[in-house]
Amino acid sequence: MASQQTSLHRTIFLSILVGVVVGVVVSKLMDGLPIAKAGGEDTQGKRQFSEQAETFRDASKQIAPSVVAITILQKVKKIDSVTLEKGRDNFGYLRYYRLPHYSESVQPVGVGSGFIFDAKNGYVLTNNHVVSSGEEFIVKLGDKRELSAKLVGADPQTDVAVLKVEAENLTAATLGDSDSVAVGDWVLAAGNPFGMLEQTITAGIISAKGRHNLHLSNYEDFLQTDAAINAGNSGGPLVNLNGEVVGINTAIFTKTGGYLGIGFAIPINQAKTIAAKLVKDGAIARGWLGVKLQGMPAETSKGLGLDEGVGLEVKDVYTKGPAYEAGLWPGDVVLTINGKELRVGVDISNLIPDMEPGAKVTLKIMHPEQRKYVPKTIEVTLGKQPKDWGLNKTAGEDDGR
């Protein structure tokens, strides 16, 4: 009997001990959680939610006055009337001919988005593909004013364009730093989806950075986001929660024509550089190396004493290009350009996008001589990139500029 009582007491003691431990653990865990209070008072969770909502509201209010809707116009000829004219045909017989009379009108052919980035001069940033088919443009501001805009310049290779409007009391967006954006950061996309839903704001995160080989443009370094982007959003701003523009909404991945959760934006740091040149010169003059590069088989890299994927082989050299004049030949292996290592997966196009014709580039290469590769350093003076260079390059082809 005593033994049974002792066992019972031990069981009760252990139960109490476990209860105390569990209570302490739960108490510690609950310290970090919002606890609802009686009487409908505010809670920590509600405060946090309210603060986050206020952040979203503030960012939306900050960007809204600078967001514009763009209508693209083209001149269209149409037949107004037809008259009968008498004349002779090729055989000399008299005949009546129908002679159409045309009139010209301006018709809308597309819509897009953009944002004011220079209020003093009325400059608007958007995509090249938004304006490329247009001859005239109408920009509608957030305050409902509609203004005629002229094209300052466009760059098909980065898909950036600048329009200009003449107006007072414009509000410019604050441009941020796209290099400081991190995957997981909250962002808002603003624009004019479907050409009818002006001043739309959607929210998401930065899903990835440095997306390239998408064949959307020639200089690709896209931010990927799951903020909803649809037709008509192109050219609109992607902003952080401080209301600062970190990208230009440009494209979506879709199998339906609508939003599927994957959108791409041009980093604003890249767009700022292009926009400044377009404002200054109306066009972009790029340096040209004049080579095509490709990756090497693993056994070739190993034979050269290189880590797998390091170094790109020269596939072609353009005989009228600067690389040829500097002595670069097919079969050479380029290890670095201006000290930046080349490897499979690196977008060569982005290594020299800001270099102008006449700039000097230093290449470290491996050159085949007498059945072995010899390290060399050569200097190339960049030429001027042909106007249509690379615009129709095939998938997987990298011309290295």
C-alpha positions as CSV (number, residue, x, y, z in Angstrom):
1,M,0.0,0.0,0.0
2,A,2.8,2.4,0.9
3,S,4.5,1.5,-2.3
4,Q,1.4,2.4,-4.2
5,Q,1.0,5.7,-2.4
6,T,4.6,6.5,-3.1
7,S,4.1,5.8,-6.8
8,L,1.0,7.9,-6.9
9,H,2.8,10.8,-5.2
10,R,5.6,10.5,-7.7
11,T,3.1,10.6,-10.6
12,I,1.4,13.7,-9.2
13,F,4.7,15.5,-8.7
14,L,5.9,14.8,-12.2
15,S,2.5,16.0,-13.6
16,I,2.8,19.2,-11.7
17,L,6.5,19.6,-12.8
18,V,5.6,19.1,-16.5
19,G,2.7,21.5,-16.2
20,V,5.0,24.2,-14.7
21,V,7.6,23.7,-17.5
22,V,5.0,23.8,-20.2
23,G,3.4,26.9,-18.7
24,V,6.8,28.7,-18.6
25,V,7.6,27.7,-22.2
26,V,4.2,28.8,-23.5
27,S,4.5,32.0,-21.5
28,K,7.8,32.8,-23.1
29,L,6.4,32.1,-26.6
30,M,3.4,34.2,-26.0
31,D,5.6,37.1,-25.0
32,G,6.3,37.7,-28.6
33,L,2.7,37.4,-29.8
34,P,0.0,40.0,-29.9
35,I,-2.5,39.4,-27.1
36,A,-6.1,40.4,-27.6
37,K,-7.3,42.7,-24.8
38,A,-10.8,42.9,-23.3
39,G,-13.1,45.7,-24.1
40,G,-12.1,46.0,-27.8
41,E,-8.9,47.8,-27.0
42,D,-6.1,48.0,-29.7
43,T,-3.7,45.1,-29.8
44,Q,-0.1,44.7,-30.9
45,G,-1.2,42.8,-34.0
46,K,-3.7,45.5,-35.0
47,R,-1.1,48.2,-34.4
48,Q,1.5,46.4,-36.6
49,F,-1.2,45.8,-39.3
50,S,-2.2,49.5,-39.2
51,E,1.4,50.7,-39.4
52,Q,2.1,48.5,-42.4
53,A,-1.1,49.7,-44.1
54,E,-0.1,53.2,-43.5
55,T,3.3,52.6,-45.1
56,F,1.6,51.2,-48.2
57,R,-0.8,54.2,-48.3
58,D,2.1,56.7,-47.9
59,A,4.1,55.1,-50.7
60,S,1.0,55.0,-53.0
61,K,0.2,58.7,-52.3
62,Q,3.9,59.7,-53.0
63,I,4.1,58.0,-56.4
64,A,0.6,58.7,-57.7
65,P,1.0,62.4,-58.9
66,S,4.0,61.4,-61.1
67,V,2.3,58.4,-62.8
68,V,0.9,59.1,-66.3
69,A,-1.2,57.2,-68.8
70,I,0.1,57.4,-72.4
71,T,-2.0,57.1,-75.5
72,I,-0.1,56.3,-78.7
73,L,-1.4,57.9,-81.9
74,Q,-0.7,57.2,-85.5
75,K,-1.7,59.1,-88.7
76,V,-4.1,57.0,-90.7
77,K,-5.3,57.5,-94.3
78,K,-8.9,56.7,-95.2
79,I,-10.9,56.9,-98.4
80,D,-13.4,59.8,-98.2
81,S,-14.9,59.6,-101.7
82,V,-14.4,58.0,-105.1
83,T,-14.8,59.8,-108.4
84,L,-14.9,58.4,-112.0
85,E,-12.2,59.7,-114.3
86,K,-12.2,59.1,-118.0
87,G,-8.9,58.0,-119.7
88,R,-7.3,55.6,-122.1
89,D,-5.9,52.2,-121.1
90,N,-2.6,50.7,-122.3
91,F,-4.3,49.6,-125.6
92,G,-5.7,53.1,-126.3
93,Y,-9.3,52.4,-125.5
94,L,-11.3,54.9,-123.5
95,R,-12.3,53.7,-120.1
96,Y,-13.6,55.1,-116.8
97,Y,-11.3,54.8,-113.8
98,R,-12.3,54.9,-110.1
99,L,-10.2,57.6,-108.4
100,P,-10.2,57.4,-104.6
101,H,-9.8,60.6,-102.5
102,Y,-8.1,60.2,-99.2
103,S,-8.1,62.2,-95.9
104,E,-5.7,61.8,-93.0
105,S,-6.6,61.5,-89.4
106,V,-4.9,60.7,-86.2
107,Q,-6.1,57.5,-84.4
108,P,-5.1,55.8,-81.2
109,V,-3.2,52.6,-81.7
110,G,-2.0,51.7,-78.2
111,V,-1.7,52.6,-74.6
112,G,0.9,52.4,-71.9
113,S,2.2,54.0,-68.7
114,G,5.1,56.2,-67.6
115,F,6.2,58.5,-64.9
116,I,7.6,62.1,-64.6
117,F,11.2,62.0,-63.5
118,D,12.1,65.7,-64.2
119,A,9.3,68.1,-63.3
120,K,11.2,71.3,-64.3
121,N,11.7,70.1,-67.9
122,G,8.6,67.9,-68.1
123,Y,10.5,64.6,-68.9
124,V,8.6,61.3,-68.7
125,L,10.2,57.9,-68.5
126,T,8.6,54.9,-70.3
127,N,9.4,51.9,-72.4
128,N,10.6,52.0,-76.0
129,H,8.0,49.4,-77.0
130,V,5.3,51.7,-75.7
131,V,6.2,54.5,-78.0
132,S,7.9,52.8,-80.9
133,S,4.7,52.6,-83.1
134,G,3.6,56.1,-82.4
135,E,3.8,59.4,-84.2
136,E,2.0,61.5,-81.7
137,F,1.5,61.0,-77.9
138,I,-1.0,62.1,-75.3
139,V,0.0,62.0,-71.7
140,K,-2.7,62.0,-69.0
141,L,-1.6,63.2,-65.6
142,G,-2.9,62.0,-62.2
143,D,-4.8,65.3,-61.9
144,K,-6.7,64.5,-65.2
145,R,-4.8,67.0,-67.3
146,E,-4.2,65.7,-70.9
147,L,-1.0,67.0,-72.5
148,S,0.6,66.6,-75.9
149,A,4.0,65.0,-75.6
150,K,6.9,64.7,-78.0
151,L,9.5,62.0,-78.2
152,V,12.9,63.1,-76.9
153,G,14.6,59.8,-77.7
154,A,14.3,56.0,-77.4
155,D,16.7,53.1,-77.1
156,P,15.4,49.8,-78.4
157,Q,18.4,47.9,-77.0
158,T,17.4,48.7,-73.3
159,D,13.7,49.4,-74.0
160,V,13.9,52.8,-72.5
161,A,12.3,56.0,-73.9
162,V,11.9,59.6,-72.8
163,L,8.9,61.9,-73.6
164,K,8.6,65.6,-72.9
165,V,5.5,67.6,-72.0
166,E,5.1,71.3,-71.5
167,A,3.2,72.1,-68.3
168,E,3.5,73.7,-64.9
169,N,2.9,72.2,-61.5
170,L,4.3,68.8,-62.4
171,T,5.4,66.3,-59.7
172,A,8.5,64.2,-60.3
173,A,9.0,60.8,-58.8
174,T,11.8,60.2,-56.4
175,L,14.3,57.8,-58.1
176,G,15.8,55.2,-55.7
177,D,18.7,52.8,-55.9
178,S,18.0,49.5,-57.6
179,D,21.3,48.1,-56.5
180,S,20.2,48.2,-52.9
181,V,17.0,46.3,-53.5
182,A,17.0,42.8,-52.1
183,V,15.0,39.7,-52.8
184,G,12.0,39.7,-50.5
185,D,11.6,43.5,-50.4
186,W,8.1,44.8,-50.7
187,V,7.4,46.8,-53.9
188,L,4.4,48.5,-55.5
189,A,3.7,48.6,-59.3
190,A,1.8,51.6,-60.6
191,G,0.3,52.2,-64.0
192,N,-2.6,52.1,-66.4
193,P,-3.5,48.4,-67.0
194,F,-5.6,47.6,-70.0
195,G,-5.6,51.3,-71.0
196,M,-8.6,52.0,-68.8
197,L,-7.7,51.5,-65.2
198,E,-5.6,54.6,-64.5
199,Q,-3.7,55.0,-61.3
200,T,-3.8,51.3,-60.4
201,I,-1.5,50.2,-57.6
202,T,-0.6,46.6,-56.9
203,A,1.7,45.1,-54.3
204,G,4.2,42.3,-54.3
205,I,7.9,41.5,-53.5
206,I,11.1,41.4,-55.4
207,S,11.2,37.8,-56.5
208,A,14.7,37.8,-58.1
209,K,17.4,40.1,-59.4
210,G,19.7,40.0,-62.4
211,R,17.3,38.1,-64.7
212,H,18.7,37.9,-68.3
213,N,18.6,35.8,-71.4
214,L,14.9,36.5,-71.6
215,H,15.4,38.0,-75.1
216,L,13.3,41.0,-74.2
217,S,16.1,43.5,-74.9
218,N,19.8,43.4,-75.5
219,Y,21.0,44.7,-72.2
220,E,19.1,42.6,-69.6
221,D,19.4,42.9,-65.9
222,F,15.8,42.7,-64.9
223,L,14.2,42.8,-61.4
224,Q,11.6,40.1,-61.1
225,T,8.4,40.8,-59.1
226,D,5.1,39.2,-58.3
227,A,3.3,42.6,-58.1
228,A,0.5,42.3,-60.6
229,I,1.6,43.7,-64.0
230,N,-0.8,43.6,-67.0
231,A,-1.0,44.9,-70.5
232,G,-0.9,48.7,-70.3
233,N,1.4,48.7,-67.2
234,S,4.5,48.9,-69.4
235,G,6.5,52.0,-68.6
236,G,5.0,52.5,-65.2
237,P,7.1,52.7,-62.0
238,L,8.0,49.9,-59.6
239,V,8.5,51.6,-56.2
240,N,9.8,50.6,-52.8
241,L,7.8,51.3,-49.6
242,N,9.6,54.7,-49.3
243,G,7.8,55.6,-52.6
244,E,11.1,55.6,-54.5
245,V,11.2,54.3,-58.0
246,V,13.5,51.2,-58.3
247,G,12.4,49.9,-61.7
248,I,10.4,50.4,-64.9
249,N,7.7,47.8,-65.4
250,T,8.4,46.2,-68.7
251,A,7.1,42.7,-69.3
252,I,5.4,39.7,-67.9
253,F,5.7,36.0,-68.3
254,T,2.3,34.6,-69.3
255,K,0.7,31.7,-71.1
256,T,-2.7,33.4,-71.1
257,G,-1.9,37.0,-72.0
258,G,-2.7,38.0,-68.4
259,Y,-1.0,38.2,-65.0
260,L,0.6,34.9,-63.8
261,G,2.7,36.2,-60.9
262,I,5.9,36.8,-62.8
263,G,6.8,40.4,-64.0
264,F,10.0,42.1,-65.0
265,A,11.2,45.6,-64.5
266,I,14.3,47.5,-65.8
267,P,16.4,48.5,-62.8
268,I,16.2,52.3,-62.4
269,N,20.0,52.7,-62.1
270,Q,20.3,51.4,-65.7
271,A,17.3,53.5,-66.9
272,K,18.7,56.7,-65.3
273,T,22.0,56.3,-67.3
274,I,20.1,55.7,-70.6
275,A,17.6,58.6,-69.9
276,A,20.4,61.1,-69.3
277,K,22.0,60.2,-72.6
278,L,18.7,60.4,-74.4
279,V,18.0,63.8,-73.0
280,K,21.5,65.0,-73.9
281,D,21.8,63.5,-77.4
282,G,18.5,62.0,-78.4
283,A,20.1,58.6,-79.0
284,I,22.6,56.2,-77.5
285,A,26.1,55.8,-79.0
286,R,27.6,52.6,-77.7
287,G,31.1,51.2,-77.9
288,W,31.5,48.1,-80.0
289,L,34.0,45.3,-79.5
290,G,33.0,43.2,-82.5
291,V,33.3,39.6,-81.4
292,K,31.0,36.7,-80.6
293,L,31.9,34.6,-77.5
294,Q,30.8,31.2,-76.4
295,G,31.4,28.8,-73.5
296,M,33.9,26.0,-73.7
297,P,33.6,22.3,-73.0
298,A,34.6,21.2,-69.5
299,E,37.6,19.2,-70.9
300,T,38.9,22.3,-72.7
301,S,38.7,24.4,-69.6
302,K,40.5,21.6,-67.6
303,G,43.2,21.4,-70.3
304,L,43.9,25.1,-69.9
305,G,44.1,24.8,-66.1
306,L,40.9,26.8,-65.7
307,D,38.0,26.1,-63.4
308,E,34.9,24.8,-65.2
309,G,32.9,27.7,-66.7
310,V,35.7,30.3,-66.5
311,G,36.7,32.0,-69.7
312,L,34.8,32.3,-73.0
313,E,36.1,31.3,-76.4
314,V,36.1,33.7,-79.3
315,K,33.7,32.2,-81.8
316,D,33.7,35.0,-84.5
317,V,35.7,38.2,-85.0
318,Y,34.2,40.8,-87.3
319,T,36.9,41.7,-89.8
320,K,36.0,45.4,-89.8
321,G,35.7,45.5,-86.0
322,P,38.0,46.9,-83.4
323,A,38.8,43.5,-81.8
324,Y,40.2,42.2,-85.2
325,E,42.3,45.3,-85.5
326,A,43.7,44.7,-82.0
327,G,44.7,41.1,-82.9
328,L,41.9,39.0,-81.4
329,W,41.3,35.8,-83.3
330,P,38.7,32.9,-83.3
331,G,40.0,30.3,-80.9
332,D,41.3,32.8,-78.4
333,V,40.0,32.5,-74.8
334,V,39.0,35.7,-73.1
335,L,39.5,35.5,-69.3
336,T,38.7,39.1,-68.3
337,I,37.4,42.4,-69.6
338,N,38.7,45.4,-67.7
339,G,39.5,43.0,-64.8
340,K,36.0,41.5,-64.7
341,E,36.1,37.7,-65.0
342,L,34.2,36.1,-67.8
343,R,32.4,32.8,-67.2
344,V,29.5,30.9,-68.6
345,G,26.2,32.5,-67.5
346,V,27.6,36.1,-67.4
347,D,25.7,38.4,-69.7
348,I,28.6,39.9,-71.8
349,S,26.4,42.6,-73.1
350,N,26.2,44.2,-69.6
351,L,30.0,44.4,-69.1
352,I,30.4,47.5,-71.4
353,P,27.0,49.1,-71.8
354,D,28.1,52.5,-70.6
355,M,31.3,52.7,-72.6
356,E,31.3,55.0,-75.6
357,P,33.2,54.7,-78.9
358,G,36.8,55.5,-78.4
359,A,37.0,54.0,-74.9
360,K,39.9,51.6,-74.3
361,V,39.2,48.1,-73.0
362,T,41.8,45.7,-71.6
363,L,41.4,42.0,-72.3
364,K,43.3,39.2,-70.7
365,I,43.3,36.2,-73.1
366,M,44.8,32.8,-73.7
367,H,46.2,32.7,-77.3
368,P,47.0,29.4,-79.1
369,E,50.6,29.3,-80.3
370,Q,52.4,26.2,-81.4
371,R,49.9,23.7,-79.9
372,K,49.8,25.5,-76.6
373,Y,48.0,28.5,-75.1
374,V,50.0,31.5,-74.1
375,P,48.6,34.2,-71.8
376,K,48.4,37.7,-73.3
377,T,47.0,41.1,-72.5
378,I,45.7,43.2,-75.4
379,E,44.1,46.6,-75.5
380,V,41.1,47.4,-77.7
381,T,39.8,50.8,-78.7
382,L,36.1,50.4,-79.0
383,G,34.4,51.3,-82.2
384,K,30.8,52.6,-82.7
385,Q,28.2,50.0,-82.5
386,P,26.1,49.6,-85.6
387,K,22.6,51.1,-85.2
388,D,20.8,47.8,-85.6
389,W,23.4,45.7,-83.9
390,G,22.1,42.6,-82.2
391,L,18.5,43.5,-82.4
392,N,17.6,40.2,-84.1
393,K,20.2,38.0,-82.5
394,T,19.1,34.4,-82.0
395,A,18.4,32.7,-78.7
396,G,21.6,31.7,-76.9
397,E,23.8,33.8,-79.1
398,D,26.0,36.4,-77.3
399,D,27.9,38.9,-79.4
400,G,29.9,40.4,-76.5
401,R,29.4,43.8,-78.1
